[in-house]
Amino acid sequence: MKLTVVGGGSTYTPELIDGIAWRRTTLAVDEIVLVDPDASRLEVVGAFSRRLLAHAGHPARVTTTSDLERGADGASAVLLQLRVGGQAARASDETFPLVCDCVGQETTGAGGLAKALRTVPVVLDIAERVRAVAGDAWIVNFTNPVGIVTRALSQAGHRAVGLCNVAIGFRRWTAEVLGVSPQDVRLGHVGLNHLTWETEVLVDGVDRLPELLGPHGDALGKHIGLPTSLMRRLGMVPSYYLKYFYDHDEVVRKQRTEPPRAEVVAGVEKELLDVYGDESVVTKPAQLNQRGGAYYSEAAVQLVHSLTGGGDGGGGGGLEQHVVNVRNDGTLPFLPDDAVVEVPAVVTDRGASPVAVAPVPPSISGLISHVTGYEHLALDAAVLGGRDRVADALLAHPLIGQFATAERLADELVSRNADFLPWARGRA
């Protein structure tokens, strides 16, 4: 099987390669192609990836190219992990909303919209070019904002599934706290990408969520970064991204006094590239844990395994479940069918089919609906362009929602991102 990674020069890539290296018996990858326009990064990451595989005794070969069509030709699956504009654009996303006392974050609020506007057109172009040389190859999207980007791919008719590491990270943390194997934990995970809650934590069919909220409440609150009292009142565990909603003003206060995450990540990336360039290093370095995206490799490898028919879901009689971003189609009845939701799904080589979820309580269904409306307007702005569409999306976002604020942020966003938005060039 040929696996193509678009954005293969990312410092994330060795995380993925390491996951493949140690899953040799279940994921039959013969070739991994890393595609990236940055030749210098690609050379370093490619060479380190080869050393990782060789050290693990994995026979797959790693090739590198800046030519997308060449890299994707004949691929069974294509992974997207892009950052249009790099860490400099991310730093902008994390800072410009602060002028209006709004949270600065690369996937939430005005910063998240800026990233969507830069990213969606690029991803759609990539997907069309992939389809021309790889037919119906599965596209696994890890590119943020995952929900909006995955909906764009789905709307354009591509075979795409979105992936985030939040669920697998919480699953592993829960297993460690409860003293069980991660394979024994199933989550009642519901919502949108970066807007999810755990409504159940099943271990051997028994819901252990009350135990997490009770005796393990202090550890849980520290892990999520939200008050345990809030989680107990909800009777659910929000993802740590909900702090941008439940504790917005405090987050903004901290952001005004701390360097943006982009600066921290840029430093980590430089250090990682130096390590990757050391030919004596043949295993995943500890610094990679600081990069973000924990357990990305595990989630991605398992998902590709199922989508390409390598798992039980491919016809062996069993069914594999993964938490993915997939078209709603009635899963959450209060959302339109074409919304993209993040829920557990049965995944086979025919795609991802969401499993039935428990009724979503009003305490969170309203916020899910609100953000879904914003995401639809955000996608319209990304595909069709236009300053007023940008302002409309910002006005619809629950963390903005005021006309004067949306107007100011729209102008700031367009000015800062004009080089990435053909329709905006000349406005800045």
Summary of the structure (lengths in Angstrom):
residues: 428
radius of gyration: 20.8
end to end distance: 46.0
largest distance: 59.6
contacts: 1517
relative contact order: 0.14
helix: 52%
strand: 16%
